């Protein structure tokens, strides 16, 4: 194969790759524009778009997912989708890491202290049957055994997970409860 043909093949492959990236970018940007009329927890953003919106690197977002700080929507294709609430959460987590000096374990522990039973108005019986009530290291959405109020519910729709829509931080949330 001549050098000229090799250059043409590489050029066409490169153009095809760039075109596929541009198409995905256009689709993602249309999702961003369409999201203005959506619910705050509707999963519409891809990983690359939420990274741009939040200013958090993709690798960090993956780490936050693995550690249970973010609960993305997972499609049948195993692709993650994110919501406006997730953008707020990522900015909040990033602020705690960079400005407040917390590490991921500290952020998990602080989120575990959110009294979900008070927000969800759980009965005393339900509280004692729920792992979130007893754990001081795992947020309620990570609890393996949930009380009757939360069993079979989507944590992404819960006010505990979505608290950043109405409050600027955990302390502000606690002030509304006490």
ABEGO torsion letter per residue (X at the ends): XBAAAAAAAAAAAAAAAAAAAAAAAAAAAAAAAAAAABBAABBABBAAAAAAAAGBBAAAAAAAAAAGABBBBBBAAGBBBBBAAAAAAAAAAAAAAAAAGBBAAAAAAAAAABBAAAAAGBBAAAAAABAAAABAABBAAABABBBAAABGBBAAABAAAAAAAABABAAAAAAAAX
